[in-house]
């Protein structure tokens, strides 16, 4: 998976063939890859799942360490920015897959962007904040979508501006959403 992700990140989705991936791993042929994966679609689907699984493990550890909704929301924002900063190749591969992956007989990778279950974790965090009174009343769906899309755009920003100040980005988003969610005293 690592070689697949690195190949996509370096060469782009369309150039990431079994042959290129085998070359990166030092395999003499593509047979070992095709033994485990029937098609490029299956390999790419697994690469995307690997990226999201690694991200989920990282985020869960960071966010669950906090005992208040406000702290957890800030940790969510800062941790995702940190992960994107420290895993640029994975994020570049995810962007490539997102923009180009159209599996046969399946749905496009863009379906992940419209899958509302992907927002469930942030909606639960926001509902928790409302239940405790730390957050004001608002639509958790709208706020979750807004938080998530502000973060989802970061890999695209880094493609356009690789030297973007990610500490500033995290600070601004954390402050923005703290003000947007905060219950008034």
C-alpha positions in Angstrom: 0.0 0.0 0.0 2.8 2.4 0.8 4.3 2.0 -2.6 0.9 2.5 -4.3 0.3 5.6 -2.3 3.8 7.0 -3.0 3.5 6.2 -6.7 0.1 8.0 -7.0 1.5 11.0 -5.0 4.6 11.2 -7.2 3.3 10.3 -10.6 -0.4 11.0 -10.4 -3.3 8.6 -10.5 -3.2 8.0 -14.3 0.5 7.0 -14.3 0.2 4.7 -11.3 0.2 1.4 -13.0 1.0 -2.1 -11.6 4.3 -1.9 -13.4 5.2 1.5 -11.9 4.2 0.3 -8.4 6.2 -3.0 -8.8 9.2 -1.0 -10.0 9.0 1.2 -6.8 8.8 -1.9 -4.5 11.7 -3.6 -6.4 9.5 -6.5 -7.6 10.6 -8.1 -10.8 7.1 -8.5 -12.1 3.5 -7.3 -11.4 2.4 -10.9 -10.6 2.6 -10.4 -6.8 0.4 -7.3 -7.0 -2.1 -9.0 -9.4 -2.2 -12.0 -7.1 -3.6 -9.8 -4.3 -5.6 -7.4 -6.4 -7.7 -8.3 -9.4 -7.7 -4.8 -10.9 -6.3 -1.4 -10.5 -9.7 -0.3 -9.2 -9.4 -2.8 -6.3 -5.8 -1.7 -5.5 -6.8 2.0 -5.6 -9.8 1.4 -3.4 -7.6 -0.3 -0.9 -5.1 2.5 -1.0 -7.8 5.0 -0.3 -9.1 2.9 2.6 -5.6 2.7 4.0 -5.2 6.4 3.9 -8.5 7.0 5.7 -7.8 4.2 8.2 -4.4 5.7 9.1 -6.0 9.1 9.4 -8.8 7.8 11.6 -6.4 6.1 14.0 -4.4 9.4 14.4 -7.5 11.5 14.8 -9.3 9.2 17.3 -6.3 9.2 19.6 -5.9 13.0 19.5 -9.6 14.0 19.9 -10.6 11.4 22.5 -7.9 12.6 24.8 -10.0 15.7 25.6 -12.7 16.0 28.2 -14.7 19.0 27.0 -16.4 19.5 23.6 -14.6 22.8 23.0 -11.2 21.1 23.5 -12.2 18.1 21.4 -13.3 20.4 18.5 -10.1 22.3 18.7 -8.1 19.1 18.8 -10.0 17.8 15.8 -9.2 20.9 13.8 -5.5 21.1 14.9 -4.9 17.4 14.6 -6.3 17.2 11.0 -4.1 20.1 10.0 -1.1 18.4 11.6 -1.8 15.1 9.9 -2.1 16.8 6.5 1.1 18.7 7.2 3.0 15.6 8.1 1.5 13.2 5.5 1.7 15.3 2.3 2.3 12.3 0.1 -0.7 10.5 1.4 -2.8 13.6 1.0 -1.6 14.2 -2.5 -2.5 10.6 -3.3 -5.9 11.1 -1.8 -6.5 14.2 -3.9 -5.4 12.4 -7.0 -7.7 9.5 -6.2 -10.6 11.8 -5.3 -10.3 13.6 -8.6 -9.6 10.7 -10.9 -10.9 7.4 -9.5 -13.9 6.0 -11.3 -14.2 2.3 -10.5 -16.0 0.0 -12.9 -19.4 -1.0 -11.6 -19.0 1.1 -8.5 -19.4 4.7 -7.4 -17.0 7.5 -8.0 -14.6 8.4 -5.2 -16.4 11.7 -5.0 -19.3 9.9 -3.4 -17.2 10.1 -0.2 -17.8 13.8 -0.3 -21.6 13.4 -0.3 -21.7 10.5 2.2 -23.3 12.0 5.2 -22.1 9.2 7.5 -18.6 10.7 7.1 -19.9 13.7 9.1 -21.3 11.6 12.0 -18.2 11.9 14.2 -18.1 15.7 14.1 -21.9 15.9 14.4 -21.7 13.8 17.6 -19.0 16.1 18.9 -21.1 19.1 18.2 -24.2 17.6 19.7 -22.2 16.7 22.8 -21.2 20.4 23.1 -24.9 21.5 22.8 -26.0 18.9 25.4 -23.4 20.2 27.9 -24.4 23.8 27.2 -20.9 24.7 26.0 -22.1 25.2 22.4 -25.0 27.3 21.3 -28.0 25.9 19.4 -27.3 25.4 15.7 -27.7 22.8 13.0 -25.1 20.2 13.8 -25.3 19.0 10.1 -24.6 22.5 8.8 -21.8 23.2 11.3 -20.2 19.7 10.8 -20.3 20.2 7.0 -18.7 23.6 7.4 -15.9 22.4 9.7 -15.2 19.4 7.6 -15.1 21.2 4.3 -12.8 23.9 5.7 -10.4 21.1 6.5 -11.0 19.1 3.3 -9.8 22.0 1.3 -6.3 22.1 2.9 -4.7 19.5 0.6 -5.9 21.5 -2.4 -4.5 24.7 -0.9 -1.1 22.9 -0.4 -1.0 21.9 -4.0 -1.4 25.6 -5.0 0.8 27.0 -2.1 3.1 24.3 -0.7 4.6 26.9 1.7 1.3 27.9 3.2 1.5 28.7 6.9 -0.3 25.7 8.4 0.1 26.9 12.0 -1.8 30.0 11.0 -4.4 28.0 9.2 -5.0 25.8 12.3 -5.1 28.9 14.6 -7.5 30.7 12.4 -9.9 27.7 12.0 -9.7 26.8 15.7 -10.6 30.4 16.6 -13.3 30.7 13.9 -15.1 27.6 15.0 -14.7 28.3 18.7 -16.5 31.6 18.1 -19.1 30.0 15.8 -20.0 27.3 18.3 -19.6 29.0 21.6 -22.7 29.5 23.8 -23.0 33.2 24.8 -22.5 33.8 28.6 
